[in-house]
Amino acid sequence: MLKKTLIIRPAEGLSPRVAARVVRHAQSCACRLECVTPSGQISMKSLMAVLSLGLGCGNAITIVADGEDEAAAMDAMEALLTDEGEE
């Protein structure tokens, strides 16, 4: 199991577009990907759950990856959430 706290870097924060990219990647992973919040954990494979976080640029997010491809999944989540550039 891997756990990492990241700072959201896209200028628009965790907007619907960024959230959709995150969820699309999470759904392609075999491992469990979750975000730790003060009220519990939410699945990074659920668009509604990810959008409900309402995170902006500069906010911290803690990701937990657990499973066979956890290292690759965590690297991809870090790249998606800390990329300041536009597609």
PDB file of N, CA, C and O in Angstrom:
ATOM      1  N   MET A   1       0.845  -1.176   0.000  1.00  0.00           N
ATOM      2  CA  MET A   1       0.000   0.000   0.000  1.00  0.00           C
ATOM      3  C   MET A   1       0.892   1.242   0.000  1.00  0.00           C
ATOM      4  O   MET A   1       1.849   1.340   0.767  1.00  0.00           O
ATOM      5  N   LEU A   2       0.557   2.177  -0.870  1.00  0.00           N
ATOM      6  CA  LEU A   2       1.271   3.445  -0.955  1.00  0.00           C
ATOM      7  C   LEU A   2       0.337   4.573  -0.549  1.00  0.00           C
ATOM      8  O   LEU A   2      -0.859   4.537  -0.840  1.00  0.00           O
ATOM      9  N   LYS A   3       0.888   5.568   0.120  1.00  0.00           N
ATOM     10  CA  LYS A   3       0.100   6.732   0.536  1.00  0.00           C
ATOM     11  C   LYS A   3       0.944   7.963   0.282  1.00  0.00           C
ATOM     12  O   LYS A   3       2.112   8.011   0.667  1.00  0.00           O
ATOM     13  N   LYS A   4       0.353   8.971  -0.373  1.00  0.00           N
ATOM     14  CA  LYS A   4       1.118  10.163  -0.713  1.00  0.00           C
ATOM     15  C   LYS A   4       0.209  11.388  -0.670  1.00  0.00           C
ATOM     16  O   LYS A   4      -0.932  11.344  -1.130  1.00  0.00           O
ATOM     17  N   THR A   5       0.727  12.477  -0.115  1.00  0.00           N
ATOM     18  CA  THR A   5       0.002  13.745  -0.119  1.00  0.00           C
ATOM     19  C   THR A   5       0.572  14.609  -1.232  1.00  0.00           C
ATOM     20  O   THR A   5       1.782  14.822  -1.315  1.00  0.00           O
ATOM     21  N   LEU A   6      -0.313  15.102  -2.083  1.00  0.00           N
ATOM     22  CA  LEU A   6       0.069  15.905  -3.241  1.00  0.00           C
ATOM     23  C   LEU A   6      -0.586  17.278  -3.156  1.00  0.00           C
ATOM     24  O   LEU A   6      -1.610  17.444  -2.493  1.00  0.00           O
ATOM     25  N   ILE A   7       0.000  18.250  -3.824  1.00  0.00           N
ATOM     26  CA  ILE A   7      -0.579  19.584  -3.930  1.00  0.00           C
ATOM     27  C   ILE A   7      -1.149  19.726  -5.339  1.00  0.00           C
ATOM     28  O   ILE A   7      -0.442  19.519  -6.326  1.00  0.00           O
ATOM     29  N   ILE A   8      -2.433  20.081  -5.426  1.00  0.00           N
ATOM     30  CA  ILE A   8      -3.104  20.260  -6.719  1.00  0.00           C
ATOM     31  C   ILE A   8      -2.454  21.442  -7.436  1.00  0.00           C
ATOM     32  O   ILE A   8      -2.396  22.542  -6.885  1.00  0.00           O
ATOM     33  N   ARG A   9      -1.966  21.230  -8.651  1.00  0.00           N
ATOM     34  CA  ARG A   9      -1.268  22.279  -9.390  1.00  0.00           C
ATOM     35  C   ARG A   9      -2.003  22.828 -10.616  1.00  0.00           C
ATOM     36  O   ARG A   9      -1.733  23.967 -10.995  1.00  0.00           O
ATOM     37  N   PRO A  10      -2.918  22.087 -11.260  1.00  0.00           N
ATOM     38  CA  PRO A  10      -3.591  22.709 -12.402  1.00  0.00           C
ATOM     39  C   PRO A  10      -4.258  24.013 -11.954  1.00  0.00           C
ATOM     40  O   PRO A  10      -4.878  24.061 -10.891  1.00  0.00           O
ATOM     41  N   ALA A  11      -4.131  25.072 -12.765  1.00  0.00           N
ATOM     42  CA  ALA A  11      -4.664  26.387 -12.403  1.00  0.00           C
ATOM     43  C   ALA A  11      -6.155  26.338 -12.091  1.00  0.00           C
ATOM     44  O   ALA A  11      -6.637  27.080 -11.235  1.00  0.00           O
ATOM     45  N   GLU A  12      -6.886  25.466 -12.781  1.00  0.00           N
ATOM     46  CA  GLU A  12      -8.334  25.363 -12.562  1.00  0.00           C
ATOM     47  C   GLU A  12      -8.680  24.437 -11.400  1.00  0.00           C
ATOM     48  O   GLU A  12      -9.857  24.202 -11.127  1.00  0.00           O
ATOM     49  N   GLY A  13      -7.674  23.914 -10.720  1.00  0.00           N
ATOM     50  CA  GLY A  13      -7.926  23.008  -9.593  1.00  0.00           C
ATOM     51  C   GLY A  13      -8.456  21.671 -10.080  1.00  0.00           C
ATOM     52  O   GLY A  13      -8.127  21.223 -11.178  1.00  0.00           O
ATOM     53  N   LEU A  14      -9.267  21.047  -9.265  1.00  0.00           N
ATOM     54  CA  LEU A  14      -9.842  19.746  -9.621  1.00  0.00           C
ATOM     55  C   LEU A  14     -11.170  19.991 -10.338  1.00  0.00           C
ATOM     56  O   LEU A  14     -12.239  19.615  -9.858  1.00  0.00           O
ATOM     57  N   SER A  15     -11.064  20.635 -11.502  1.00  0.00           N
ATOM     58  CA  SER A  15     -12.225  20.972 -12.326  1.00  0.00           C
ATOM     59  C   SER A  15     -12.815  19.698 -12.930  1.00  0.00           C
ATOM     60  O   SER A  15     -12.195  18.637 -12.852  1.00  0.00           O
ATOM     61  N   PRO A  16     -14.002  19.786 -13.531  1.00  0.00           N
ATOM     62  CA  PRO A  16     -14.574  18.592 -14.172  1.00  0.00           C
ATOM     63  C   PRO A  16     -13.639  17.960 -15.202  1.00  0.00           C
ATOM     64  O   PRO A  16     -13.575  16.735 -15.310  1.00  0.00           O
ATOM     65  N   ARG A  17     -12.921  18.779 -15.952  1.00  0.00           N
ATOM     66  CA  ARG A  17     -12.014  18.234 -16.972  1.00  0.00           C
ATOM     67  C   ARG A  17     -10.850  17.478 -16.330  1.00  0.00           C
ATOM     68  O   ARG A  17     -10.521  16.365 -16.739  1.00  0.00           O
ATOM     69  N   VAL A  18     -10.237  18.089 -15.330  1.00  0.00           N
ATOM     70  CA  VAL A  18      -9.122  17.435 -14.635  1.00  0.00           C
ATOM     71  C   VAL A  18      -9.622  16.190 -13.906  1.00  0.00           C
ATOM     72  O   VAL A  18      -8.986  15.137 -13.958  1.00  0.00           O
ATOM     73  N   ALA A  19     -10.765  16.314 -13.225  1.00  0.00           N
ATOM     74  CA  ALA A  19     -11.341  15.177 -12.492  1.00  0.00           C
ATOM     75  C   ALA A  19     -11.641  14.019 -13.437  1.00  0.00           C
ATOM     76  O   ALA A  19     -11.409  12.862 -13.087  1.00  0.00           O
ATOM     77  N   ALA A  20     -12.151  14.315 -14.626  1.00  0.00           N
ATOM     78  CA  ALA A  20     -12.465  13.260 -15.593  1.00  0.00           C
ATOM     79  C   ALA A  20     -11.200  12.518 -16.015  1.00  0.00           C
ATOM     80  O   ALA A  20     -11.219  11.295 -16.160  1.00  0.00           O
ATOM     81  N   ARG A  21     -10.101  13.245 -16.214  1.00  0.00           N
ATOM     82  CA  ARG A  21      -8.832  12.589 -16.571  1.00  0.00           C
ATOM     83  C   ARG A  21      -8.349  11.698 -15.433  1.00  0.00           C
ATOM     84  O   ARG A  21      -7.884  10.581 -15.661  1.00  0.00           O
ATOM     85  N   VAL A  22      -8.462  12.201 -14.203  1.00  0.00           N
ATOM     86  CA  VAL A  22      -8.038  11.429 -13.028  1.00  0.00           C
ATOM     87  C   VAL A  22      -8.864  10.154 -12.913  1.00  0.00           C
ATOM     88  O   VAL A  22      -8.311   9.068 -12.735  1.00  0.00           O
ATOM     89  N   VAL A  23     -10.186  10.280 -13.012  1.00  0.00           N
ATOM     90  CA  VAL A  23     -11.083   9.128 -12.872  1.00  0.00           C
ATOM     91  C   VAL A  23     -10.866   8.135 -14.010  1.00  0.00           C
ATOM     92  O   VAL A  23     -10.847   6.926 -13.779  1.00  0.00           O
ATOM     93  N   ARG A  24     -10.704   8.629 -15.226  1.00  0.00           N
ATOM     94  CA  ARG A  24     -10.476   7.746 -16.373  1.00  0.00           C
ATOM     95  C   ARG A  24      -9.228   6.895 -16.135  1.00  0.00           C
ATOM     96  O   ARG A  24      -9.226   5.692 -16.398  1.00  0.00           O
ATOM     97  N   HIS A  25      -8.178   7.529 -15.640  1.00  0.00           N
ATOM     98  CA  HIS A  25      -6.967   6.757 -15.367  1.00  0.00           C
ATOM     99  C   HIS A  25      -7.190   5.794 -14.201  1.00  0.00           C
ATOM    100  O   HIS A  25      -6.780   4.635 -14.268  1.00  0.00           O
ATOM    101  N   ALA A  26      -7.830   6.262 -13.143  1.00  0.00           N
ATOM    102  CA  ALA A  26      -8.065   5.411 -11.967  1.00  0.00           C
ATOM    103  C   ALA A  26      -8.858   4.165 -12.350  1.00  0.00           C
ATOM    104  O   ALA A  26      -8.580   3.072 -11.856  1.00  0.00           O
ATOM    105  N   GLN A  27      -9.844   4.329 -13.227  1.00  0.00           N
ATOM    106  CA  GLN A  27     -10.664   3.194 -13.644  1.00  0.00           C
ATOM    107  C   GLN A  27      -9.874   2.181 -14.461  1.00  0.00           C
ATOM    108  O   GLN A  27     -10.256   1.013 -14.534  1.00  0.00           O
ATOM    109  N   SER A  28      -8.780   2.613 -15.074  1.00  0.00           N
ATOM    110  CA  SER A  28      -7.970   1.685 -15.872  1.00  0.00           C
ATOM    111  C   SER A  28      -6.968   0.910 -15.010  1.00  0.00           C
ATOM    112  O   SER A  28      -6.306  -0.004 -15.501  1.00  0.00           O
ATOM    113  N   CYS A  29      -6.859   1.264 -13.752  1.00  0.00           N
ATOM    114  CA  CYS A  29      -5.910   0.608 -12.842  1.00  0.00           C
ATOM    115  C   CYS A  29      -6.565  -0.572 -12.135  1.00  0.00           C
ATOM    116  O   CYS A  29      -7.748  -0.533 -11.796  1.00  0.00           O
ATOM    117  N   ALA A  30      -5.783  -1.611 -11.920  1.00  0.00           N
ATOM    118  CA  ALA A  30      -6.294  -2.787 -11.205  1.00  0.00           C
ATOM    119  C   ALA A  30      -6.338  -2.550  -9.700  1.00  0.00           C
ATOM    120  O   ALA A  30      -7.119  -3.183  -8.990  1.00  0.00           O
ATOM    121  N   CYS A  31      -5.503  -1.641  -9.217  1.00  0.00           N
ATOM    122  CA  CYS A  31      -5.438  -1.412  -7.767  1.00  0.00           C
ATOM    123  C   CYS A  31      -6.589  -0.532  -7.279  1.00  0.00           C
ATOM    124  O   CYS A  31      -7.305   0.090  -8.064  1.00  0.00           O
ATOM    125  N   ARG A  32      -6.735  -0.507  -5.976  1.00  0.00           N
ATOM    126  CA  ARG A  32      -7.711   0.371  -5.322  1.00  0.00           C
ATOM    127  C   ARG A  32      -7.050   1.738  -5.186  1.00  0.00           C
ATOM    128  O   ARG A  32      -5.937   1.839  -4.670  1.00  0.00           O
ATOM    129  N   LEU A  33      -7.728   2.792  -5.644  1.00  0.00           N
ATOM    130  CA  LEU A  33      -7.230   4.161  -5.519  1.00  0.00           C
ATOM    131  C   LEU A  33      -8.261   4.970  -4.758  1.00  0.00           C
ATOM    132  O   LEU A  33      -9.411   5.081  -5.181  1.00  0.00           O
ATOM    133  N   GLU A  34      -7.845   5.534  -3.631  1.00  0.00           N
ATOM    134  CA  GLU A  34      -8.768   6.310  -2.815  1.00  0.00           C
ATOM    135  C   GLU A  34      -8.116   7.601  -2.368  1.00  0.00           C
ATOM    136  O   GLU A  34      -6.893   7.728  -2.324  1.00  0.00           O
ATOM    137  N   CYS A  35      -8.972   8.556  -2.036  1.00  0.00           N
ATOM    138  CA  CYS A  35      -8.538   9.827  -1.473  1.00  0.00           C
ATOM    139  C   CYS A  35      -8.974   9.847  -0.017  1.00  0.00           C
ATOM    140  O   CYS A  35     -10.129   9.558   0.296  1.00  0.00           O
ATOM    141  N   VAL A  36      -8.057  10.185   0.864  1.00  0.00           N
ATOM    142  CA  VAL A  36      -8.361  10.263   2.287  1.00  0.00           C
ATOM    143  C   VAL A  36      -8.862  11.675   2.592  1.00  0.00           C
ATOM    144  O   VAL A  36      -8.197  12.661   2.275  1.00  0.00           O
ATOM    145  N   THR A  37     -10.033  11.761   3.207  1.00  0.00           N
ATOM    146  CA  THR A  37     -10.618  13.038   3.605  1.00  0.00           C
ATOM    147  C   THR A  37     -10.857  13.007   5.112  1.00  0.00           C
ATOM    148  O   THR A  37     -10.809  11.935   5.716  1.00  0.00           O
ATOM    149  N   PRO A  38     -11.112  14.153   5.726  1.00  0.00           N
ATOM    150  CA  PRO A  38     -11.396  14.147   7.164  1.00  0.00           C
ATOM    151  C   PRO A  38     -12.596  13.270   7.538  1.00  0.00           C
ATOM    152  O   PRO A  38     -12.668  12.764   8.658  1.00  0.00           O
ATOM    153  N   SER A  39     -13.527  13.091   6.615  1.00  0.00           N
ATOM    154  CA  SER A  39     -14.720  12.294   6.913  1.00  0.00           C
ATOM    155  C   SER A  39     -14.623  10.843   6.460  1.00  0.00           C
ATOM    156  O   SER A  39     -15.587  10.091   6.604  1.00  0.00           O
ATOM    157  N   GLY A  40     -13.485  10.435   5.917  1.00  0.00           N
ATOM    158  CA  GLY A  40     -13.328   9.046   5.469  1.00  0.00           C
ATOM    159  C   GLY A  40     -12.535   8.976   4.179  1.00  0.00           C
ATOM    160  O   GLY A  40     -11.704   9.841   3.900  1.00  0.00           O
ATOM    161  N   GLN A  41     -12.799   7.932   3.386  1.00  0.00           N
ATOM    162  CA  GLN A  41     -12.111   7.752   2.115  1.00  0.00           C
ATOM    163  C   GLN A  41     -13.129   7.722   0.992  1.00  0.00           C
ATOM    164  O   GLN A  41     -14.231   7.197   1.151  1.00  0.00           O
ATOM    165  N   ILE A  42     -12.747   8.295  -0.154  1.00  0.00           N
ATOM    166  CA  ILE A  42     -13.604   8.234  -1.331  1.00  0.00           C
ATOM    167  C   ILE A  42     -12.828   7.560  -2.460  1.00  0.00           C
ATOM    168  O   ILE A  42     -11.602   7.648  -2.523  1.00  0.00           O
ATOM    169  N   SER A  43     -13.549   6.895  -3.340  1.00  0.00           N
ATOM    170  CA  SER A  43     -12.939   6.213  -4.474  1.00  0.00           C
ATOM    171  C   SER A  43     -12.544   7.218  -5.543  1.00  0.00           C
ATOM    172  O   SER A  43     -13.333   8.089  -5.909  1.00  0.00           O
ATOM    173  N   MET A  44     -11.329   7.095  -6.040  1.00  0.00           N
ATOM    174  CA  MET A  44     -10.871   7.937  -7.141  1.00  0.00           C
ATOM    175  C   MET A  44     -11.417   7.421  -8.474  1.00  0.00           C
ATOM    176  O   MET A  44     -11.125   7.990  -9.526  1.00  0.00           O
ATOM    177  N   LYS A  45     -12.206   6.350  -8.431  1.00  0.00           N
ATOM    178  CA  LYS A  45     -12.807   5.788  -9.640  1.00  0.00           C
ATOM    179  C   LYS A  45     -14.226   6.299  -9.848  1.00  0.00           C
ATOM    180  O   LYS A  45     -14.903   5.882 -10.788  1.00  0.00           O
ATOM    181  N   SER A  46     -14.685   7.204  -8.972  1.00  0.00           N
ATOM    182  CA  SER A  46     -16.026   7.773  -9.060  1.00  0.00           C
ATOM    183  C   SER A  46     -15.934   9.264  -9.364  1.00  0.00           C
ATOM    184  O   SER A  46     -15.417  10.033  -8.554  1.00  0.00           O
ATOM    185  N   LEU A  47     -16.435   9.674 -10.527  1.00  0.00           N
ATOM    186  CA  LEU A  47     -16.368  11.077 -10.916  1.00  0.00           C
ATOM    187  C   LEU A  47     -17.114  11.964  -9.924  1.00  0.00           C
ATOM    188  O   LEU A  47     -16.608  13.017  -9.536  1.00  0.00           O
ATOM    189  N   MET A  48     -18.295  11.556  -9.514  1.00  0.00           N
ATOM    190  CA  MET A  48     -19.067  12.373  -8.572  1.00  0.00           C
ATOM    191  C   MET A  48     -18.328  12.524  -7.246  1.00  0.00           C
ATOM    192  O   MET A  48     -18.332  13.603  -6.654  1.00  0.00           O
ATOM    193  N   ALA A  49     -17.700  11.461  -6.782  1.00  0.00           N
ATOM    194  CA  ALA A  49     -16.957  11.526  -5.518  1.00  0.00           C
ATOM    195  C   ALA A  49     -15.763  12.466  -5.640  1.00  0.00           C
ATOM    196  O   ALA A  49     -15.502  13.261  -4.737  1.00  0.00           O
ATOM    197  N   VAL A  50     -15.041  12.378  -6.746  1.00  0.00           N
ATOM    198  CA  VAL A  50     -13.869  13.232  -6.947  1.00  0.00           C
ATOM    199  C   VAL A  50     -14.295  14.696  -7.063  1.00  0.00           C
ATOM    200  O   VAL A  50     -13.668  15.574  -6.471  1.00  0.00           O
ATOM    201  N   LEU A  51     -15.352  14.960  -7.819  1.00  0.00           N
ATOM    202  CA  LEU A  51     -15.835  16.334  -7.954  1.00  0.00           C
ATOM    203  C   LEU A  51     -16.326  16.897  -6.625  1.00  0.00           C
ATOM    204  O   LEU A  51     -16.207  18.096  -6.371  1.00  0.00           O
ATOM    205  N   SER A  52     -16.878  16.030  -5.776  1.00  0.00           N
ATOM    206  CA  SER A  52     -17.414  16.493  -4.489  1.00  0.00           C
ATOM    207  C   SER A  52     -16.322  17.021  -3.561  1.00  0.00           C
ATOM    208  O   SER A  52     -16.621  17.704  -2.581  1.00  0.00           O
ATOM    209  N   LEU A  53     -15.065  16.713  -3.859  1.00  0.00           N
ATOM    210  CA  LEU A  53     -13.963  17.212  -3.039  1.00  0.00           C
ATOM    211  C   LEU A  53     -13.817  18.727  -3.154  1.00  0.00           C
ATOM    212  O   LEU A  53     -13.418  19.390  -2.196  1.00  0.00           O
ATOM    213  N   GLY A  54     -14.140  19.273  -4.323  1.00  0.00           N
ATOM    214  CA  GLY A  54     -14.077  20.716  -4.525  1.00  0.00           C
ATOM    215  C   GLY A  54     -12.703  21.325  -4.286  1.00  0.00           C
ATOM    216  O   GLY A  54     -12.599  22.413  -3.718  1.00  0.00           O
ATOM    217  N   LEU A  55     -11.664  20.648  -4.705  1.00  0.00           N
ATOM    218  CA  LEU A  55     -10.301  21.118  -4.452  1.00  0.00           C
ATOM    219  C   LEU A  55      -9.835  22.109  -5.509  1.00  0.00           C
ATOM    220  O   LEU A  55     -10.085  21.926  -6.700  1.00  0.00           O
ATOM    221  N   GLY A  56      -9.160  23.150  -5.065  1.00  0.00           N
ATOM    222  CA  GLY A  56      -8.618  24.152  -5.960  1.00  0.00           C
ATOM    223  C   GLY A  56      -7.110  24.055  -6.045  1.00  0.00           C
ATOM    224  O   GLY A  56      -6.480  23.251  -5.358  1.00  0.00           O
ATOM    225  N   CYS A  57      -6.546  24.883  -6.893  1.00  0.00           N
ATOM    226  CA  CYS A  57      -5.094  24.943  -7.045  1.00  0.00           C
ATOM    227  C   CYS A  57      -4.463  25.288  -5.702  1.00  0.00           C
ATOM    228  O   CYS A  57      -4.887  26.231  -5.033  1.00  0.00           O
ATOM    229  N   GLY A  58      -3.454  24.525  -5.313  1.00  0.00           N
ATOM    230  CA  GLY A  58      -2.766  24.756  -4.053  1.00  0.00           C
ATOM    231  C   GLY A  58      -3.288  23.938  -2.890  1.00  0.00           C
ATOM    232  O   GLY A  58      -2.647  23.882  -1.840  1.00  0.00           O
ATOM    233  N   ASN A  59      -4.456  23.292  -3.055  1.00  0.00           N
ATOM    234  CA  ASN A  59      -4.993  22.436  -1.997  1.00  0.00           C
ATOM    235  C   ASN A  59      -4.244  21.113  -1.963  1.00  0.00           C
ATOM    236  O   ASN A  59      -3.735  20.650  -2.983  1.00  0.00           O
ATOM    237  N   ALA A  60      -4.182  20.511  -0.786  1.00  0.00           N
ATOM    238  CA  ALA A  60      -3.527  19.212  -0.615  1.00  0.00           C
ATOM    239  C   ALA A  60      -4.549  18.087  -0.749  1.00  0.00           C
ATOM    240  O   ALA A  60      -5.712  18.233  -0.372  1.00  0.00           O
ATOM    241  N   ILE A  61      -4.092  16.967  -1.291  1.00  0.00           N
ATOM    242  CA  ILE A  61      -4.925  15.771  -1.428  1.00  0.00           C
ATOM    243  C   ILE A  61      -4.047  14.567  -1.071  1.00  0.00           C
ATOM    244  O   ILE A  61      -2.902  14.475  -1.513  1.00  0.00           O
ATOM    245  N   THR A  62      -4.585  13.659  -0.277  1.00  0.00           N
ATOM    246  CA  THR A  62      -3.851  12.449   0.107  1.00  0.00           C
ATOM    247  C   THR A  62      -4.446  11.268  -0.640  1.00  0.00           C
ATOM    248  O   THR A  62      -5.635  10.973  -0.517  1.00  0.00           O
ATOM    249  N   ILE A  63      -3.609  10.601  -1.412  1.00  0.00           N
ATOM    250  CA  ILE A  63      -4.021   9.468  -2.239  1.00  0.00           C
ATOM    251  C   ILE A  63      -3.465   8.181  -1.638  1.00  0.00           C
ATOM    252  O   ILE A  63      -2.316   8.133  -1.197  1.00  0.00           O
ATOM    253  N   VAL A  64      -4.299   7.138  -1.627  1.00  0.00           N
ATOM    254  CA  VAL A  64      -3.882   5.806  -1.190  1.00  0.00           C
ATOM    255  C   VAL A  64      -4.064   4.860  -2.374  1.00  0.00           C
ATOM    256  O   VAL A  64      -5.140   4.807  -2.970  1.00  0.00           O
ATOM    257  N   ALA A  65      -3.018   4.117  -2.710  1.00  0.00           N
ATOM    258  CA  ALA A  65      -3.076   3.109  -3.770  1.00  0.00           C
ATOM    259  C   ALA A  65      -2.716   1.766  -3.153  1.00  0.00           C
ATOM    260  O   ALA A  65      -1.724   1.647  -2.433  1.00  0.00           O
ATOM    261  N   ASP A  66      -3.530   0.757  -3.440  1.00  0.00           N
ATOM    262  CA  ASP A  66      -3.296  -0.567  -2.862  1.00  0.00           C
ATOM    263  C   ASP A  66      -3.658  -1.633  -3.883  1.00  0.00           C
ATOM    264  O   ASP A  66      -4.819  -1.763  -4.271  1.00  0.00           O
ATOM    265  N   GLY A  67      -2.659  -2.396  -4.316  1.00  0.00           N
ATOM    266  CA  GLY A  67      -2.906  -3.457  -5.279  1.00  0.00           C
ATOM    267  C   GLY A  67      -1.706  -3.702  -6.166  1.00  0.00           C
ATOM    268  O   GLY A  67      -0.627  -3.151  -5.951  1.00  0.00           O
ATOM    269  N   GLU A  68      -1.915  -4.544  -7.173  1.00  0.00           N
ATOM    270  CA  GLU A  68      -0.795  -5.014  -7.984  1.00  0.00           C
ATOM    271  C   GLU A  68      -0.076  -3.933  -8.779  1.00  0.00           C
ATOM    272  O   GLU A  68       1.135  -4.041  -8.977  1.00  0.00           O
ATOM    273  N   ASP A  69      -0.761  -2.904  -9.239  1.00  0.00           N
ATOM    274  CA  ASP A  69      -0.104  -1.851 -10.026  1.00  0.00           C
ATOM    275  C   ASP A  69      -0.069  -0.520  -9.275  1.00  0.00           C
ATOM    276  O   ASP A  69      -0.132   0.548  -9.885  1.00  0.00           O
ATOM    277  N   GLU A  70       0.032  -0.595  -7.946  1.00  0.00           N
ATOM    278  CA  GLU A  70      -0.062   0.605  -7.111  1.00  0.00           C
ATOM    279  C   GLU A  70       1.021   1.643  -7.410  1.00  0.00           C
ATOM    280  O   GLU A  70       0.736   2.841  -7.396  1.00  0.00           O
ATOM    281  N   ALA A  71       2.245   1.217  -7.677  1.00  0.00           N
ATOM    282  CA  ALA A  71       3.328   2.175  -7.931  1.00  0.00           C
ATOM    283  C   ALA A  71       3.072   2.960  -9.214  1.00  0.00           C
ATOM    284  O   ALA A  71       3.206   4.184  -9.229  1.00  0.00           O
ATOM    285  N   ALA A  72       2.709   2.273 -10.277  1.00  0.00           N
ATOM    286  CA  ALA A  72       2.420   2.945 -11.546  1.00  0.00           C
ATOM    287  C   ALA A  72       1.196   3.842 -11.413  1.00  0.00           C
ATOM    288  O   ALA A  72       1.167   4.947 -11.956  1.00  0.00           O
ATOM    289  N   ALA A  73       0.191   3.368 -10.694  1.00  0.00           N
ATOM    290  CA  ALA A  73      -1.024   4.159 -10.494  1.00  0.00           C
ATOM    291  C   ALA A  73      -0.720   5.433  -9.715  1.00  0.00           C
ATOM    292  O   ALA A  73      -1.220   6.505 -10.058  1.00  0.00           O
ATOM    293  N   MET A  74       0.087   5.325  -8.681  1.00  0.00           N
ATOM    294  CA  MET A  74       0.438   6.496  -7.873  1.00  0.00           C
ATOM    295  C   MET A  74       1.251   7.494  -8.692  1.00  0.00           C
ATOM    296  O   MET A  74       1.036   8.702  -8.588  1.00  0.00           O
ATOM    297  N   ASP A  75       2.181   6.997  -9.503  1.00  0.00           N
ATOM    298  CA  ASP A  75       2.973   7.885 -10.362  1.00  0.00           C
ATOM    299  C   ASP A  75       2.070   8.645 -11.329  1.00  0.00           C
ATOM    300  O   ASP A  75       2.257   9.842 -11.547  1.00  0.00           O
ATOM    301  N   ALA A  76       1.093   7.952 -11.905  1.00  0.00           N
ATOM    302  CA  ALA A  76       0.175   8.591 -12.845  1.00  0.00           C
ATOM    303  C   ALA A  76      -0.714   9.614 -12.143  1.00  0.00           C
ATOM    304  O   ALA A  76      -0.963  10.690 -12.687  1.00  0.00           O
ATOM    305  N   MET A  77      -1.193   9.293 -10.943  1.00  0.00           N
ATOM    306  CA  MET A  77      -2.018  10.243 -10.182  1.00  0.00           C
ATOM    307  C   MET A  77      -1.211  11.496  -9.863  1.00  0.00           C
ATOM    308  O   MET A  77      -1.716  12.614  -9.961  1.00  0.00           O
ATOM    309  N   GLU A  78       0.046  11.297  -9.480  1.00  0.00           N
ATOM    310  CA  GLU A  78       0.905  12.443  -9.175  1.00  0.00           C
ATOM    311  C   GLU A  78       1.100  13.314 -10.411  1.00  0.00           C
ATOM    312  O   GLU A  78       1.038  14.540 -10.322  1.00  0.00           O
ATOM    313  N   ALA A  79       1.332  12.697 -11.548  1.00  0.00           N
ATOM    314  CA  ALA A  79       1.521  13.454 -12.785  1.00  0.00           C
ATOM    315  C   ALA A  79       0.259  14.238 -13.152  1.00  0.00           C
ATOM    316  O   ALA A  79       0.347  15.401 -13.544  1.00  0.00           O
ATOM    317  N   LEU A  80      -0.900  13.616 -13.028  1.00  0.00           N
ATOM    318  CA  LEU A  80      -2.154  14.282 -13.379  1.00  0.00           C
ATOM    319  C   LEU A  80      -2.489  15.430 -12.434  1.00  0.00           C
ATOM    320  O   LEU A  80      -2.964  16.478 -12.872  1.00  0.00           O
ATOM    321  N   LEU A  81      -2.245  15.238 -11.153  1.00  0.00           N
ATOM    322  CA  LEU A  81      -2.658  16.231 -10.155  1.00  0.00           C
ATOM    323  C   LEU A  81      -1.636  17.342  -9.931  1.00  0.00           C
ATOM    324  O   LEU A  81      -1.969  18.379  -9.357  1.00  0.00           O
ATOM    325  N   THR A  82      -0.411  17.140 -10.371  1.00  0.00           N
ATOM    326  CA  THR A  82       0.605  18.172 -10.153  1.00  0.00           C
ATOM    327  C   THR A  82       1.070  18.817 -11.456  1.00  0.00           C
ATOM    328  O   THR A  82       2.005  19.617 -11.443  1.00  0.00           O
ATOM    329  N   ASP A  83       0.435  18.484 -12.578  1.00  0.00           N
ATOM    330  CA  ASP A  83       0.776  19.076 -13.871  1.00  0.00           C
ATOM    331  C   ASP A  83       0.133  20.454 -13.972  1.00  0.00           C
ATOM    332  O   ASP A  83      -1.090  20.580 -13.914  1.00  0.00           O
ATOM    333  N   GLU A  84       0.960  21.485 -14.122  1.00  0.00           N
ATOM    334  CA  GLU A  84       0.450  22.850 -14.215  1.00  0.00           C
ATOM    335  C   GLU A  84       0.050  23.223 -15.632  1.00  0.00           C
ATOM    336  O   GLU A  84      -0.666  24.204 -15.834  1.00  0.00           O
ATOM    337  N   GLY A  85       0.501  22.452 -16.620  1.00  0.00           N
ATOM    338  CA  GLY A  85       0.257  22.797 -18.012  1.00  0.00           C
ATOM    339  C   GLY A  85      -1.118  22.388 -18.501  1.00  0.00           C
ATOM    340  O   GLY A  85      -1.849  21.660 -17.830  1.00  0.00           O
ATOM    341  N   GLU A  86      -1.448  22.870 -19.677  1.00  0.00           N
ATOM    342  CA  GLU A  86      -2.704  22.525 -20.344  1.00  0.00           C
ATOM    343  C   GLU A  86      -2.443  21.401 -21.321  1.00  0.00           C
ATOM    344  O   GLU A  86      -1.324  21.223 -21.801  1.00  0.00           O
ATOM    345  N   GLU A  87      -3.488  20.644 -21.611  1.00  0.00           N
ATOM    346  CA  GLU A  87      -3.371  19.582 -22.625  1.00  0.00           C
ATOM    347  C   GLU A  87      -3.393  20.167 -24.002  1.00  0.00           C
ATOM    348  O   GLU A  87      -3.305  19.433 -24.986  1.00  0.00           O
TER     349      GLU A  87
END
